[in-house]
Amino acid sequence: MTRNASHPIRLVGVALALFGLFAVAAARAADVAPGDHPERGARMTAVEQHFGAPATRYPAVGQPPITRWDYPGMVVYFENDRVIHTVLVNPST
């Protein structure tokens, strides 16, 4: 009976831990303003006009062509000439 009584306590502990992780992730995501990175669907020309030339441009690979541009603090992925994903990266310390 003691084993069963501790089971709900463990579930509550796991649930609180997961909630804490999600809260931290949401808080970090909230720190990034919408204009701080290219929006999905933006064209390459618009990204370059707004953020300047990327530090590194990788050639397109695959079909449809996927291109990667590296900027300080983010990596932008394009399908054809449209943003499909932006990854925010921490600068090396």
C-alpha positions as CSV (number, residue, x, y, z in Angstrom):
1,M,0.0,0.0,0.0
2,T,2.9,2.4,0.6
3,R,4.2,1.8,-2.9
4,N,0.8,2.9,-4.4
5,A,0.6,5.9,-2.1
6,S,3.9,7.3,-3.4
7,H,2.9,6.8,-7.0
8,P,0.6,9.8,-7.2
9,I,3.3,11.9,-5.5
10,R,5.8,10.9,-8.2
11,L,3.4,11.8,-10.9
12,V,2.8,15.2,-9.4
13,G,6.6,15.7,-9.2
14,V,7.1,14.8,-12.8
15,A,4.2,17.0,-13.9
16,L,5.6,20.0,-12.0
17,A,9.1,19.4,-13.5
18,L,7.7,19.2,-17.0
19,F,5.6,22.3,-16.4
20,G,8.8,24.1,-15.2
21,L,10.7,23.2,-18.4
22,F,7.8,24.4,-20.6
23,A,7.6,27.6,-18.7
24,V,11.3,28.3,-19.1
25,A,11.1,27.5,-22.9
26,A,8.1,29.8,-23.3
27,A,9.9,32.6,-21.4
28,R,12.9,32.3,-23.6
29,A,10.8,32.3,-26.8
30,A,8.9,35.4,-25.5
31,D,12.3,37.2,-25.2
32,V,12.6,37.2,-29.0
33,A,10.6,40.0,-30.6
34,P,8.8,39.2,-33.9
35,G,11.0,41.6,-35.9
36,D,14.2,40.1,-34.6
37,H,14.2,37.3,-37.2
38,P,12.8,36.7,-40.6
39,E,9.2,35.6,-40.8
40,R,8.3,32.3,-42.5
41,G,7.5,33.0,-46.2
42,A,9.7,36.1,-46.5
43,R,11.7,36.3,-49.8
44,M,15.5,36.2,-49.9
45,T,15.6,39.7,-51.2
46,A,13.5,41.0,-48.3
47,V,15.6,39.2,-45.7
48,E,18.8,40.6,-47.2
49,Q,17.3,44.1,-47.3
50,H,16.2,44.0,-43.7
51,F,19.1,42.0,-42.1
52,G,22.0,42.8,-44.6
53,A,24.2,40.3,-46.3
54,P,24.6,37.0,-44.4
55,A,28.0,36.1,-42.9
56,T,27.9,32.8,-44.9
57,R,25.8,31.6,-47.8
58,Y,25.7,27.9,-48.4
59,P,24.8,26.6,-51.9
60,A,21.3,25.1,-52.4
61,V,21.0,21.4,-52.0
62,G,18.3,18.9,-52.9
63,Q,15.0,19.2,-54.7
64,P,13.3,21.5,-53.9
65,P,16.4,23.5,-53.4
66,I,17.1,24.3,-49.7
67,T,19.5,27.1,-49.0
68,R,21.1,28.2,-45.7
69,W,22.2,31.6,-44.7
70,D,24.2,32.2,-41.5
71,Y,23.8,35.5,-39.6
72,P,25.2,36.4,-36.2
73,G,22.8,34.8,-33.7
74,M,20.6,33.0,-36.3
75,V,20.5,30.6,-39.3
76,V,17.9,31.1,-41.9
77,Y,16.7,28.2,-44.2
78,F,15.0,28.9,-47.5
79,E,13.1,26.6,-49.9
80,N,13.5,28.1,-53.3
81,D,13.6,31.8,-52.3
82,R,11.2,31.7,-49.3
83,V,12.1,31.4,-45.6
84,I,10.9,28.1,-44.3
85,H,12.7,28.2,-40.9
86,T,14.9,30.4,-38.7
87,V,17.0,28.9,-35.9
88,L,18.2,31.3,-33.2
89,V,21.7,30.3,-32.0
90,N,23.7,31.4,-28.9
91,P,27.0,33.1,-29.6
92,S,30.0,31.0,-28.5
93,T,31.3,32.0,-25.2
